[in-house]
Amino acid sequence: MTVDAETRMQGGEDHRAELRLWLRLLTCTTLIESQIRSRLRARFDVTLPRFDLMAQLEKAPEGMTLGDLSRRMMVSAGNVTGLVERLVQDGLVDRRPAPGDRRSALVNLTDKGRKAFEEMAHDHGDWIGEMFDGLDEADIDTLMRLLGKAKTSARAAQARVLPTSTDKDDAHG
């Protein structure tokens, strides 16, 4: 059995339920993300950040600037530039000057990139379905409702601590 932070805490009565909940959420996220990363690499020879960038572009058929991609993905412009460079080399995205702003580049999926992403997104959906196969529709509805409450609670706490923060987290649902 793999021992993670959540498992190590199970014996301790001195920790709050909220901490155990946080560790359970983190463990689930880590397990799922690890599987997705491995499967993307094995099946498509693509990294999760490249998949995420292509997903953003798929939602914006008119293209996006590097700055927009950086904000949406909540990573540095340098990270986005490196990802775009590799995807351009693979023929999956193209980059051209943005209309009206020669300093800025507009990035789009190529036809090859759109087709590749469509296949990746299909398999990605199947993988997620497999990972949650042990849950029925009522379980999923209950989890969605409870996680929605948890998200609202976390946002309220964030607003109390950082009243000038923006809703950058909207990119992650």
N, C-alpha and C positions, 0 to 999 in steps of 0.2 A: 504494500500500500504506500502510495506517495504521501509524504508528510508535508503539508503546506501550513501556512500561518493559521488558517482556520482550525485545522486538525490539532495543532499544538495547543491551541487555547481551550479546547473542549474540557480539559480537566480542571481549569481554573474557575473558581466561583467569584473571584474578585474583579472580573471584567464585566462591563456593562453590556447589556443585550445589544445596544446600538453598535458597539465595537464588533461583536460577533456577526451582526448583520452586515456591516461594512466588509468584514473579511470574507463572508460568504459571497457577497456580490463580486468582490475582487477576484476570488478564486474561480467563480463561474466565468467571469470575463476573461481571465487569463487562460483557462482551459479552452474556451471557444476560440479565442484569438489565436492561440497556438495551433489548433487544428486547422483553422482557415489559412494561416501562414504556410503551414506544411503542405496543405493540399494545393494551394495556388502555385507554390514552388514546384511540386511534383508534377502536377497536371499541365501547367501553362508556362513554367519557368518564369514566373512573375512574382514580384514582391507585393506585400499588402499595401505599402504606400503607393506603388504604381497603380495597383487596382483601384485604390481610393481616388487617385488623381483622375483616372479614366472615368470613374463613376461621376465625379464632379463635372467633367466635360460632357458626359452623356446627357446630363440634365440641362446643358446649355448649348444647344445646337449652333447658336450664333458665335460661340467661342467665349473664352474668358481671358482676361489679362493675368499675368503672373501674380500681380498684387491681389487680384480677386481670388485666385486659387490659394494663395498663401493664407489669406484671411479665412476662407471657407474651411481649409484643412487645418488651420491653427498651427502652422509650421512656418519657419523662416522662409523668406524669399529665396535664400541660397539653397535651401532644401528643395524647394519647388523647381528652381532652375536646373538643378542636377537631375531631378526626376524627368523633367521635360526633355533635357538633352538626350537622355538614354531612350526615351520613348520616340523622339524624333529619329534617332539612329536606327531604331527598330521599324520605322515607317508607320508607327501607330498614331502619332500626332504630327501636326504641322504647326509651324509658327510663322506669322507674318506681321508686318507693321499694323498697329491698330489705326483704323481710320480716324483722322483728326488729331492724332498724337503719335508722332514719329518716334518718340522716346519709349513708347510702350509697345509690347508685342501681344498679339492676340493668338491664343492657342486653341486648336480644334482637334477633334478626333478625325483621322483620315477614314476613308471607307474601310480600309484594312483594320484600323483601330476599332471602328464601330462594330464590325463583324466579330473581331476577337473579343471585345468587351461583352457583346451579347452572349457569346458562348460561356465566358467566365461568369457572368452574372447568373446565367441559367444554372450552372453547376454550383455556384455559391449558394443560391437559393435551395438547391437540393441538399447541400451539406448542412445548412442551417436546419432544414426540415428533419434530417437524420438526427441531429444533435438534440432536438426537442421532441423526438418521436415518442418518448415516454410520457409526454404530457397530452392530456385530451383538451378539447376546445374550452371546457370550463376552467381547467387549470390555467390555460394561457390567458383567458379573460380575467381571472382572479389576479394572476401575476401582473398583467398590464395595469389593472386598476390600482393595485398596491404600489407598484413601481411609479405610477403616475403621482400618487400621494407622496412617495419618497422624494421624487424629483421636485415637487412643489415645496416640500419641507426644506430640501437642500438649497433651492433658489431663495427661499425666504431667509435662511441663515446667511447666505452669500450677500443678500441685499443689506442685512443688518451690519455685516462686517465690512463690506465694500460697497457703500451706497453709490459710488460713481462707476461701478463696473458696468460693462456692456453685456449683451446677451450673445457672446461669441459661442456659447455652448449650443445654440440652436442648430449648428451644423451636425451635431451628434444626437439630435433627437431628444 
